[in-house]
């Protein structure tokens, strides 16, 4: 199915917010704040919404949104490591880190209920890579898990197979089923 990719910004915020609200605030009201430096306010989904919106206004929240017409179906969040420091398996990541940090991180991949297993996650990750190319490219890291070993509802970072299909290479393992995957993205011409 052909989808349209749009960047998360003020113009796409209403469609993003509608998807999050239709899905109970996503992961208990997180509003895709879990990987940001600010983290999740566990007391208030509204506080998470407001913080996410402020980050969007400030240009510090990046995501490739997947649209079918006017409906936002899912996204792939990305950003520089300083904006998204709270990755899963962070202790193992830091212990195994070699060299300098990547230019970009893929953080949260989310597909709304009723739209899963229809290529939305792949389109979102591919869209994130295209947006990263437009922002100058560089080394991109993601932290997917083996989908055969983890329930779909816990694949916050996406599936290992999706990353492999899009040219990412396995760098190192940082959890029982989680990998650091890397890919260099050339700047857009």
N, C-alpha and C positions, 0 to 999 in steps of 0.2 A: 504494500500500500504506500503510495507517495505521500510523504509528510512535508510540511514546511517548517523550517527552523528559524527561530527568531531569538535574539539576545534578550535576556532579562534586563529591562530598564523601565523607566516611568511609563512608557507607552504600552508595555506588555504586562505591567504589574497587575492590572485588574483581572486578566485571564489567569495569571499565575495564582493570585489570591483566590479566585473562584475554584481552581483545581484543589488547592490546599483545603479550603473550607468544605468542599464536597467530600474530602477524605479525612474528616475529623481533625484537621490541623496537622496531619501527617505525623506518624509515630508519637502519638500522645500530645500533640500540640507543639511540636518542635519547630515548625515553620522553616525547616532546613537551616537551623541555627547551630546544630550540634557540632559542626566542624569549624565554625568561626571562632575567633579568639574570645568573643563575648560569651560563647557557649549558650546552653539552653537554660532559660528561667523555668525551673520545674514547678513553680507556683502559678504561672500565668501564661497561657497560650497567647493571650492578647499582648502581653509584654514582648513575647517572641515575634509576633506579627509586626508590632511597631518597630522593634529593633531591626528586623529584616528589611522593612520598608525604608528605614533610615539608611541602611547600608546600600540599598539599591539607589536611593537619591544621591548618595555620596560616591557612587561608582565603585564601591568595594564589595559588591555581591555580583558575581558573574554566573550565568547559567545559559545553556542552550535549551530553549523551550521547544518542545515538539507540538506542532499544531496540525489538526485536521479541520480545515476551514477556520472558524473562529474559536474552536475549542482547544484549549491546552490539555494535552494528554499526559505529559511527563516532562522531565528535565534531566540534565546532567550539569551539576554544579562544578565549577572549576575556579581557580584563582591562584595567586602567588602564595607560597608557603606562609608568609607572614600574615596573610589574611585568613588562612585555613590551617592553623597549627594543630588542631585537636583531632588528629586522625586516629582511626582504630589501630590497635596494636602499637601504640606510640612508643612504649618502652622497648619493645623488640626492634622496632624500626630504628630508634636512636642508637641502640646497642650495636646494630649491624650496619649503620650508615657508613658509607665510604665516600670520600670526596665532598664536593660542595652540594648544597641542596638543589633540587630541580628549579627550573624557571616557573613551572606551573604544576599544580596538583589537581587531580580529579578527585572530588570529595564525595558528594552524594548523588546517586542516580535514583530517580523515583519515577514510577509509572502508576497512574491512578487506577483504581479498581475498575474492572470491566475492559481495560485496555492492555492488559498484560499478555505476553506471548504473541504479540502482533508486530514485533519489530520496532517498537517505540524506544526501548532502551538502546538498541543499536543505533537508531537514528539520532538519539540524544548524544551519545558518545561521539559519533561521527560529526555531529553539528558542533560539539564543543571543540573538537580538533580544528574545524574550519574557522571558528571564532578565534581560537588561539593563534592560528596562522595570520588572521587579520590584525591581531594585536602584537605582531612581531615574531611569533613562533618561539621556538626554544625547546628545551628538554621538558617532557611531560611525564609525570609519574601518576600511576593509579594503584589502588590497593584492593583489587578484586579477590573474590573467593571462588572456589570450585563449586559451581551450582549443584553438582551431583551430591555434595556433602552438606550443604547448608539449605535450610528452607528458604523459599523465594522471599518471604517476608523479612528476612534478615540479610538480604543482599544489598545493603546500603551503598556499597561501592561498585556494584555491578558484578557480572559473572566473568570469570577467567576466560571462558571461550569467546565472549564478545570482544574482549581486549585483544585476544590473539587474532581474531578475524580482521581486526583493524590495524594490524601490524605492530602491536606492542610485543616486547620481548620480556621474558621472565628474568628478573635481576636476582632476587633473593626471596626466600620464604621468611615471613615474619609472624606466622601463626600456623595452627594445625592445617588450615585450609586457605590461608591468605598469603598472597604474593605481592611483592613490589614489582610492578610492570613499568617499563620505560619505552618511550618513543621520542624521537626527535621530529619536531614539526617545523618545516621550512616556512619562512615568512611568506605571506601572500604577495603575489607579483603586482 
